[in-house]
Amino acid sequence: PAGGRDAPSLVALGRAHAATHLCAVPATLARVADAPGGRTWLHALAGGLTGGAPVSAALAGALAGSRLRIGYGQTEAAPGLALS
């Protein structure tokens, strides 16, 4: 309902539908990581990719140990997003 911008809703939807992968821009992942249970959900995913914008040191730390991968720019991220 919030156009994918409400992080707690994304976490709830991901859990409700047993999502295994997530591809999102860094701003969305940062919001999800800060949402209640968000970081745990991100680390439970089997994979995914973020790209299209720089990843902050804080977000890189939040994603460390997860199966999410970083493709910095739109050109670098596009093949991984297409394959995901």
C-alpha distance (Angstrom), angle and dihedral (degrees) to the residues before:
residue distance angle dihedral
P1 . . .
A2 3.81 . .
G3 3.80 93.0 .
G4 3.79 91.8 -104.4
R5 3.80 92.9 -58.7
D6 3.79 99.0 107.4
A7 3.81 104.9 88.9
P8 3.82 98.2 -163.4
S9 3.83 88.6 52.6
L10 3.80 90.8 50.7
V11 3.80 90.9 52.1
A12 3.82 91.3 47.4
L13 3.82 92.5 48.1
G14 3.78 91.9 46.9
R15 3.77 91.1 52.9
A16 3.82 94.7 42.0
H17 3.79 91.9 53.1
A18 3.82 96.3 37.4
A19 3.81 91.8 -121.0
T20 3.78 112.2 -165.0
H21 3.83 100.4 -174.8
L22 3.78 136.7 34.9
C23 3.79 130.7 -168.0
A24 3.79 113.7 -171.5
V25 3.78 143.2 142.3
P26 3.82 116.6 -94.6
A27 3.82 93.6 -105.5
T28 3.81 90.8 59.3
L29 3.80 92.8 46.4
A30 3.80 90.6 49.9
R31 3.81 90.4 53.5
V32 3.81 91.1 46.9
A33 3.82 91.8 48.3
D34 3.82 89.3 53.1
A35 3.82 94.6 47.0
P36 3.81 120.0 96.3
G37 3.81 106.6 -82.2
G38 3.80 90.8 -0.7
R39 3.78 98.7 118.8
T40 3.82 91.2 48.2
W41 3.81 90.4 50.6
L42 3.81 92.5 48.5
H43 3.80 90.3 52.2
A44 3.82 91.0 49.4
L45 3.82 92.7 57.5
A46 3.80 117.6 106.2
G47 3.80 91.8 -137.9
G48 3.74 149.7 -42.6
L49 3.76 144.0 152.5
T50 3.76 139.9 -112.7
G51 3.76 125.8 -162.4
G52 3.76 147.5 124.4
A53 3.80 94.0 93.3
P54 3.81 138.7 37.3
V55 3.79 117.9 -75.1
S56 3.80 113.4 -130.3
A57 3.77 122.2 -130.4
A58 3.81 88.9 -112.7
L59 3.81 92.3 54.4
A60 3.80 92.0 44.6
G61 3.80 87.5 54.2
A62 3.80 91.6 48.6
L63 3.81 90.9 51.0
A64 3.81 95.8 43.7
G65 3.77 109.1 120.4
S66 3.80 92.9 18.6
R67 3.80 124.7 111.5
L68 3.80 92.3 -119.1
R69 3.80 114.8 114.1
I70 3.77 131.1 -152.8
G71 3.80 125.3 -128.8
Y72 3.81 104.5 179.7
G73 3.80 107.7 -150.2
Q74 3.77 135.9 26.0
T75 3.79 91.9 -98.4
E76 3.79 93.2 48.7
A77 3.80 94.4 43.4
A78 3.82 98.5 45.0
P79 3.85 98.0 77.9
G80 3.80 92.5 47.2
L81 3.79 92.3 46.9
A82 3.79 91.0 49.3
L83 3.80 91.7 50.1
S84 3.80 93.1 45.9
